[in-house]
Amino acid sequence: MDGAVKRVPVKTPGGAYDVVVGTGTLPLIAEKRDMLERDTFALVVNETVLGLHGDFIRRCFGGFRNFQSYVMPDGEEHKSYRHAEQAFDWLLESGISRRSTIVAIGGGVTGDFAGYLAALYMRGVSIIHVPTTLLAMVDSSVGGKVAVNLSAGKNIVGAFHQPEIVLADVDFLRTLPDNELRNGLAEAVKHAFIGEESLYALFDANDYDSIKSPEILAEVVYLSARFKSSIVERDEREGGVRAILNFGHTVGHAIESLLEYRGISHGEAVSLGMAAELELSVRAGLLDGAHAGRCVRLLERYGLCTRREGLDADGLMRHMKFDKKTSGGTAHFALLSGTGEPVYDRAVPDDLVRGVLIDVFAAGG
Ligand SMILES: NC(=O)c1ccc[n+]([C@@H]2O[C@H](COP(=O)([O-])OP(=O)(O)OC[C@H]3O[C@@H](n4cnc5c(N)ncnc54)[C@H](O)[C@@H]3O)[C@@H](O)[C@H]2O)c1
């Protein structure tokens, strides 16, 4: 082990586990040796990660003789119901049984896909997450949501399936491209805005260059995972407070689907969504303008976009109506009334929303 290791214990009705954060944490897979040796286990590993970190991964799993590898190609399109059916066949042919474990090594696409397989295969087998992107470390590997996409939409078919352990090894992040790092930073800054004061202070005291040091990234992952787990522990299945994690996402998802997921990353969409929802919080009378301004400047300091011209407000409104967070034809939002003071499930009149979208996007901000 290279550096300090921190653990976030997560306790939900669906399972209790640790998120283990630090540099060089993957070798701690040995803690789960008994579980892995119950039967043949499956390593579901992203092909890019295998190319970049194959030697390290092989070293960590070198002591095991009882596994089969499924190499998952890059791309959201592989996180599909169709590919899952093929993967179920592969699990069966590879001798994976009810006593087996699936280990997911990769970003959120790999984790969601492997988690979905684990939730359903033989009515559920164990899953271990080894997230290798910042987004997967701070967000998707924690909380037990797993899903695949249909051609009609993203994450339509899924389950809640908590892992046995999450090994967040920030050494993987050394090879992560900048745009992918920013995708994760957008979610971590969201956690800072909605509830994790020490994370806000950490972002406030750093900038994009200094945050990239492994020690600081480990702290970002630790504080983010600690915050997300505190929410998931209170509301595993998003019946209430977990909805605050949607801050920035109601508008963000509408932007992604309006643009058909082309020419915009998830982090950019969420960051634009946060800028719009901060303004919406101000106009809804919840947040003071100076506070919203500080939040927007923090996003900008990390190169996260807060303005984009030419997004059609009516188009965005239409896409929001199809969102899972819409009920009774009115979009519901998680909004802010101060740092660490989110309000959720807030219905906002269409006129107010349209006005913000026009001012922030259509006219170029
Ligand atoms: N389950 C949840 O709660 C939840 C939450 C948020 C997002 N998600 C899902 O997560 C997915 C997005 O995850 P993502 O942003 O990690 O995308 P991703 O898994 O596609 O990874 C992004 C890119 O980074 C590459 N990569 C991964 N690790 C690397 C490393 N260490 N070095 C270099 N390159 C590396 C991958 O090959 C890929 O090209 C989406 O499908 C989204 O729906 C799920």
The ligand as a MOL file (V3000), in Angstrom:
LIG
                    3D

  0  0  0     0  0            999 V3000
M  V30 BEGIN CTAB
M  V30 COUNTS 44 48 0 0 0
M  V30 BEGIN ATOM
M  V30 1 N -25.3650 3.9380 -10.8040 0
M  V30 2 C -25.3390 5.2130 -10.5070 0
M  V30 3 O -25.7410 5.6470 -9.4220 0
M  V30 4 C -24.7790 6.1780 -11.5150 0
M  V30 5 C -24.5120 7.5090 -11.1490 0
M  V30 6 C -23.9330 8.3550 -12.0930 0
M  V30 7 C -23.6280 7.8770 -13.3670 0
M  V30 8 N -23.9150 6.5720 -13.6860 0 CHG=1
M  V30 9 C -23.5780 6.0260 -15.0170 0
M  V30 10 O -22.1680 6.0810 -15.1640 0
M  V30 11 C -21.8630 6.0990 -16.5510 0
M  V30 12 C -20.7490 7.1020 -16.8020 0
M  V30 13 O -19.6100 6.6720 -16.1130 0
M  V30 14 P -18.1620 7.2470 -16.4890 0
M  V30 15 O -18.2200 8.7060 -16.6110 0
M  V30 16 O -17.2130 6.6310 -15.5370 0 CHG=-1
M  V30 17 O -17.9650 6.7260 -17.9740 0
M  V30 18 P -17.2080 5.4520 -18.6020 0
M  V30 19 O -17.3640 4.2490 -17.7800 0
M  V30 20 O -17.6570 5.3800 -20.0220 0
M  V30 21 O -15.6870 5.8960 -18.5730 0
M  V30 22 C -15.2980 7.0380 -19.2980 0
M  V30 23 C -14.0790 6.7720 -20.1600 0
M  V30 24 O -12.9350 6.6900 -19.3150 0
M  V30 25 C -12.1520 5.5490 -19.6680 0
M  V30 26 N -11.4370 5.1420 -18.4610 0
M  V30 27 C -11.9640 4.5360 -17.3670 0
M  V30 28 N -11.0250 4.4730 -16.4040 0
M  V30 29 C -9.9020 5.0220 -16.9070 0
M  V30 30 C -8.6080 5.2480 -16.3890 0
M  V30 31 N -8.2980 4.9350 -15.1370 0
M  V30 32 N -7.6840 5.8300 -17.2050 0
M  V30 33 C -8.0230 6.1970 -18.4740 0
M  V30 34 N -9.2220 6.0220 -19.0110 0
M  V30 35 C -10.1600 5.4450 -18.2290 0
M  V30 36 C -13.1560 4.5660 -20.2060 0
M  V30 37 O -12.5360 3.6450 -21.0200 0
M  V30 38 C -14.1250 5.4850 -20.9460 0
M  V30 39 O -13.6290 5.7560 -22.2340 0
M  V30 40 C -23.1460 6.4050 -17.2840 0
M  V30 41 O -23.6170 5.2430 -17.9070 0
M  V30 42 C -24.1140 6.8280 -16.1680 0
M  V30 43 O -25.4540 6.4950 -16.4720 0
M  V30 44 C -24.4750 5.7270 -12.7780 0
M  V30 END ATOM
M  V30 BEGIN BOND
M  V30 1 1 1 2
M  V30 2 2 2 3
M  V30 3 1 2 4
M  V30 4 1 4 5
M  V30 5 2 4 44
M  V30 6 2 5 6
M  V30 7 1 6 7
M  V30 8 2 7 8
M  V30 9 1 8 9
M  V30 10 1 8 44
M  V30 11 1 9 10
M  V30 12 1 9 42
M  V30 13 1 10 11
M  V30 14 1 11 12
M  V30 15 1 11 40
M  V30 16 1 12 13
M  V30 17 1 13 14
M  V30 18 2 14 15
M  V30 19 1 14 16
M  V30 20 1 14 17
M  V30 21 1 17 18
M  V30 22 2 18 19
M  V30 23 1 18 20
M  V30 24 1 18 21
M  V30 25 1 21 22
M  V30 26 1 22 23
M  V30 27 1 23 24
M  V30 28 1 23 38
M  V30 29 1 24 25
M  V30 30 1 25 26
M  V30 31 1 25 36
M  V30 32 1 26 27
M  V30 33 1 26 35
M  V30 34 2 27 28
M  V30 35 1 28 29
M  V30 36 1 29 30
M  V30 37 2 29 35
M  V30 38 1 30 31
M  V30 39 2 30 32
M  V30 40 1 32 33
M  V30 41 2 33 34
M  V30 42 1 34 35
M  V30 43 1 36 37
M  V30 44 1 36 38
M  V30 45 1 38 39
M  V30 46 1 40 41
M  V30 47 1 40 42
M  V30 48 1 42 43
M  V30 END BOND
M  V30 END CTAB
M  END
